[in-house]
Amino acid sequence: MDAAAAVNVLLSPGAGVDPYPAYTALRSHGPVVAEGGAFFVTGWQAADAVLRDPAMIVFDSDLLDRHWPEWRSNRGVALFADSMLKQNPPNHTRLRRLASGVFTARRVGLLRDVIEAQVAETLDEMVAGTAGGVTDFMTQLAYPLPIKVICALLGVPAADRGRFRRLAEALTVVLEMQLTEEQAAGAHAAAEELEEYFAALIEVRRRDPQDDLVTALAAAHDSGGDKLTAGELMGNLALLLVAGFETTTNLLGNGLRLLLERPALARRLREDADAAPAYVEEMLRYDPPVQLTGRFAGADTVVAGVPVPAYSEIIVFLGAANRDPAKFEDPDRFDPDRAGNAPLSFGAGVHYCLGSPLARLEAQVALPAVLRRFPGLEAAGEPVRRDRLTLRGWATLPVAVGSVD
C-alpha cells in the first residue's frame, strides 16, 4: 500500500474498525509522511517530539477562522474551541491551572476508596441488569462507571447521569477528522442541551457552593478579571465531562476485549491485582482509547528530517506511534511484562491529558474487580466497534458472566 492509499484509508469512514494495517503501511514510508498538504506522523520518536515542541500549536479559534469561517454557527465546535483542549499558551496555561488541582496524582490516589466503592456498586448493577447470563459490558459498566466518577468530581447530581452518554456520543464527533452534516447538526443540538444543563447547575452551585469543580470554576469566572470567561467556563465543563469519561470508557472496553481474547493473561490478572498497573499501561499502548491528535507548525520546522512549512497541519497517529518497532520490541504482541513501556496514549508536553491519572486508576481498579466477580466471564458474540477513529472504542461488547463470586 502506498502512502496516499494508507492516508486515504485512515481518513475514510470505517477507519476505526482496524486502523493498524494502514498504520503499518504508512510507517513503511517513514516516521513522517507528507500527503495532500498535511503531514502524518506514525513514528514514536517523531510523535513525541511534535507533542513536546512548544512551537507546535493546536487548532484554536484563530486557525478555525482561517480554515472554517462559519465555525461559530455550530455550538459543538464552539464549545470545545473555548476549552483548554483547543487553546494555546498563555490561555491554555491559565485554563489548565484552574482545573489541575482536581486531577493531581496525589488527589486522584486519595479517590481509590471512592472508586472501589463505585466499582462494587456498578458490578452489583451489572448483575441485576444481566438477563439469561449475557449482558453488554459497555452499557452495564464501561459507560456508567466513568460517568459516576467524573460526575462526583464535577458535582453533577447522581440523578442526572443517565443523559450524558447520549450527549457525549453526539458532541464528541466534532473531534473526529470527518464530520457529516447530520453529525454536525447532532453535535450542535447536544452542545446547546449541555450548556443549558450546566447553566442551571452553575446557578445552583452559586447559591449552595460545594467542594467540586463546578463550584470552583464558577467562582473563578465570578471573581472577574481574566481568570475565566463565560465561554471558557462552559467549554471546560463540557470537556471535562464528556471527553473525560469517553476516554476511560474506551480504555475499559478495549482492555476487557484484550483480556477476553487472552484467557491465561486474564486469569493472571484476576489472581494478582498488583499487576494491574502494568496491564493497563500495555492496554494503553496496544489499543489506545485516543488514536490521534492534531497540531499545526507555528513556524518553519523539520520533523524527523522532513521539512514542515509554517502553518502546516500535522496529524499524530498515537495508535501508530505506540506500535512503532523502532521503540517497542515485537509491538504487535500484547505483553503486560513489557519493560520500559512508554506509550503516548495520553499525549505529551503541555497538552498531556489532565485526567490520565484518573483514567489509569479506574481501569486498574475495575478490570481486576470484574474478573474476580465473574471468574467465568467470556465473550458472547461479536462486539461492534463505534465508527470513530479519534475516540476509538466499542459500541457493544456482549459478555457471558457465568458464575458470580
Stockholm file with secondary structure:
# STOCKHOLM 1.0

chainA/1-405         MDAAAAVNVLLSPGAGVDPYPAYTALRSHGPVVAEGGAFFVTGWQAADAVLRDPAMIVFDSDLLDRHWPEWRSNRGVALFADSMLKQNPPNHTRLRRLASGVFTARRVGLLRDVIEAQVAETLDEMVAGTAGGVTDFMTQLAYPLPIKVICALLGVPAADRGRFRRLAEALTVVLEMQLTEEQAAGAHAAAEELEEYFAALIEVRRRDPQDDLVTALAAAHDSGGDKLTAGELMGNLALLLVAGFETTTNLLGNGLRLLLERPALARRLREDADAAPAYVEEMLRYDPPVQLTGRFAGADTVVAGVPVPAYSEIIVFLGAANRDPAKFEDPDRFDPDRAGNAPLSFGAGVHYCLGSPLARLEAQVALPAVLRRFPGLEAAGEPVRRDRLTLRGWATLPVAVGSVD
#=GR chainA/1-405 SS CCHHHHHHHHTSTTTTSCCHHHHHHHHTTCSEEEETTEEEECCHHHHHHHHHCTTEECCCHHHHHHHCTTGGGCHHHHHHHTSGGGCCTTHHHHHHHHHHTTSCHHHHHTTHHHHHHHHHHHHHHHHHTCBTTEEEHIIIIITHHHHHHHHHHHTCCGGGGGGHHHHHHHHGGGGSSCCCHHHHHHHHHHHHHHHHHHHHHHHHHHHSCCSSHHHHHHHHHHTCTTSCCHHHHHHHHHIIIIIHHHHHHHHHHHHHHHHHTCHHHHHHHHHCGGGHHHHHHHHHHHSCSBCEEEEEESSSEEETTEEECTTCEEEEEHHHHTTCTTTSSSTTSCCTTCTTCCCCTTCCGGGCCTTHHHHHHHHHHHHHHHHHHCTTCEECSCCEECSCSSBCCEEECEEECCSCC
#=GC SS_cons         CCHHHHHHHHTSTTTTSCCHHHHHHHHTTCSEEEETTEEEECCHHHHHHHHHCTTEECCCHHHHHHHCTTGGGCHHHHHHHTSGGGCCTTHHHHHHHHHHTTSCHHHHHTTHHHHHHHHHHHHHHHHHTCBTTEEEHIIIIITHHHHHHHHHHHTCCGGGGGGHHHHHHHHGGGGSSCCCHHHHHHHHHHHHHHHHHHHHHHHHHHHSCCSSHHHHHHHHHHTCTTSCCHHHHHHHHHIIIIIHHHHHHHHHHHHHHHHHTCHHHHHHHHHCGGGHHHHHHHHHHHSCSBCEEEEEESSSEEETTEEECTTCEEEEEHHHHTTCTTTSSSTTSCCTTCTTCCCCTTCCGGGCCTTHHHHHHHHHHHHHHHHHHCTTCEECSCCEECSCSSBCCEEECEEECCSCC
//
